[in-house]
Amino acid sequence: MSLDAAAVQQKVEAKFPGKITRAELEVKDPFFVIDKDAIVEVAKYLRDEPELAFEMLHCHSAVDYLGAKDQEDRIEVVLHLTSLKHRHWIVLKIELPRDNPKMHTLEGVWPTANWHEREAYDLFGIVFEGHSDFRRILLPEDWAGHPLRKDWEWPEEWHGIKVKPPEKFADRAQGGEEIGIGPFD
């Protein structure tokens, strides 16, 4: 039996009163914001409750809300869950402080979180406490910073290799350069 987002919210609220801090159900991908300290318990419930059966974490990502209009600066972890059995889905969000983004690992609930969490650490600097193999997955171990944070700046070089990308086409065009007229523009 497929449940809509409101029914899923009702079941979670009944089991974990006050742990959904915000919900938006009338959007394309309905979501709940879950208290970070309750995420493991809520995740296990969503997976194990027979009427919910969210057995699949198919997307685990993050967003940096530094300087977002009318929003508090934060890092947000975004989890897209699916129940193949019941053919329903939901999105969970966990809001973390930018200065120390930390939460418990979810790899014990959905094993695929292992690589996703390593990627979120690598690119956003989110620490997943209790992770079994917590190290960078995309960038070298000695890479400085986390490139998807909005305040990150490209280094000029890394081990003598130029890594900073050239000026963007749009910036060059606004500066008066003719762009897009040759085969390699």
C-alpha atoms as one frame of an Amber mdcrd trajectory, in Angstrom:
protein
   0.000   0.000   0.000   1.543   3.272  -1.127   1.439   6.102   1.429   1.518
   9.798   0.685   3.928  12.143   2.468   1.327  13.270   5.011   0.684   9.662
   6.073   4.422   9.022   6.426   4.789  12.216   8.475   1.902  11.166  10.724
   3.502   7.768  11.415   6.910   9.319  12.158   5.400  12.020  14.412   3.430
   9.376  16.332   6.589   7.314  16.954   8.998  10.252  17.465   7.053  13.281
  18.739   8.834  16.568  18.042  11.668  15.034  16.006  10.330  16.439  12.722
  11.326  20.091  13.060   9.805  21.226   9.768   7.928  19.651   6.857   6.959
  20.721   3.362   4.527  18.271   1.836   3.046  20.262  -1.059   6.204  20.306
  -3.187   7.450  18.019  -5.946   9.673  16.093  -3.515   7.932  16.287  -0.117
  10.389  16.429   2.767  10.803  16.473   6.536  13.622  18.075   8.463  14.670
  15.615  11.167  16.479  16.483  14.400  20.095  15.369  13.833  20.260  13.530
  17.157  17.258  11.370  16.210  18.213  10.560  12.622  19.511   7.019  13.208
  16.408   5.953  15.169  14.071   7.576  12.646  15.972   6.011   9.722  15.757
   2.516  11.249  12.042   2.994  11.827  11.481   4.144   8.239  13.352   1.091
   6.962  11.929  -1.513   9.382   8.286  -0.468   9.849   6.377  -2.843   7.508
   3.936  -0.182   6.289   6.827   2.143   5.388   9.658  -0.205   4.275  12.019
   2.508   3.003  14.674  -0.054   2.157  16.483   2.086  -0.394  18.621   5.182
   0.082  19.003   6.177  -3.552  20.479   9.628  -3.151  22.495  11.142  -0.312
  23.658  14.682  -0.940  24.278  18.007   0.764  23.637  21.718   0.221  25.586
  24.696   1.539  23.189  27.514   2.476  25.887  30.143   3.095  24.342  33.543
   2.366  21.032  32.130   1.098  18.304  34.768   1.008  15.978  34.614   4.035
  17.695  31.483   5.355  20.064  30.741   8.189  23.616  29.759   7.171  23.886
  25.978   7.456  24.865  22.754   5.740  21.933  20.497   4.920  22.192  16.737
   4.368  19.500  15.498   1.960  18.402  11.837   1.888  16.084  10.488  -0.831
  14.385   7.292   0.346  12.292   4.845  -1.646  10.141   1.864  -0.768  10.213
  -0.476  -3.741   7.739  -2.730  -1.948   5.099  -0.004  -1.501   6.129   2.330
  -4.342   6.371   5.463  -2.221   9.199   7.853  -1.441  10.176  10.668   0.884
  13.043  13.097   1.355  14.668  13.660   4.743  16.790  16.693   5.520  19.145
  17.212   8.433  20.289  20.758   9.176  23.833  21.123  10.518  25.835  24.150
  11.631  28.361  25.336   9.029  31.152  25.755  11.573  31.050  22.108  12.727
  28.790  19.969  10.500  28.514  16.602  12.253  25.970  13.802  12.456  25.867
  10.047  13.052  26.588   7.728  10.149  23.673   5.955   8.475  25.726   3.140
   6.968  24.318   0.730   9.581  20.826   1.456   8.232  21.576   1.694   4.503
  25.042   0.321   3.579  25.170   2.511   0.467  25.538   5.501   2.807  29.179
   4.477   3.232  30.392   5.982  -0.043  27.827   8.793  -0.055  28.978   9.978
   3.366  32.611   9.884   2.319  31.720  12.030  -0.698  29.783  14.497   1.500
  32.812  14.757   3.773  35.170  15.216   0.855  33.143  17.944  -0.834  31.344
  19.667   2.092  33.351  18.757   5.209  30.491  16.935   6.955  31.768  14.550
   9.637  29.811  11.286   9.997  30.496   9.976  13.481  30.937   6.205  13.762
  31.677   5.708  10.042  33.651   2.503   9.389  36.015   3.937   6.734  36.042
   7.681   7.165  38.473   9.078   4.598  38.319  11.059   1.388  36.897   9.263
  -1.628  37.310  11.717  -4.540  40.191  14.002  -3.607  43.714  13.248  -2.375
  44.127  12.933   1.397  46.243  16.099   1.526  43.783  18.263  -0.454  43.010
  21.508   1.371  39.361  22.203   2.133  36.036  21.038   0.743  35.280  22.303
  -2.803  31.465  22.461  -2.713  31.381  24.828   0.241  30.474  28.271  -1.001
  33.377  29.934   0.790  36.014  27.547  -0.604  38.632  29.063  -2.887  40.680
  27.280  -5.527  44.348  26.898  -4.678  46.664  28.124  -7.416  48.689  24.890
  -7.287  48.737  21.465  -5.689  52.130  19.727  -5.548  53.393  21.959  -8.360
  50.395  21.289 -10.620  48.277  24.264 -11.639  44.739  23.440 -10.519  42.920
  26.771 -10.501  40.590  26.862 -13.536  40.862  29.701 -16.026  38.469  32.601
 -16.016  34.923  31.590 -17.005  33.636  32.274 -20.509  30.886  34.545 -19.173
  33.378  36.668 -17.250  35.649  36.878 -20.295  32.734  37.878 -22.542  31.583
  40.556 -20.110  35.132  41.894 -20.223  34.733  42.453 -23.964  36.462  39.337
 -25.329  34.780  37.703 -28.335  33.734  34.228 -27.231  32.283  31.381 -29.288
  33.634  32.383 -32.671  36.301  29.679 -33.060  36.212  25.882 -32.910  37.820
  25.772 -29.423  35.918  28.601 -27.696
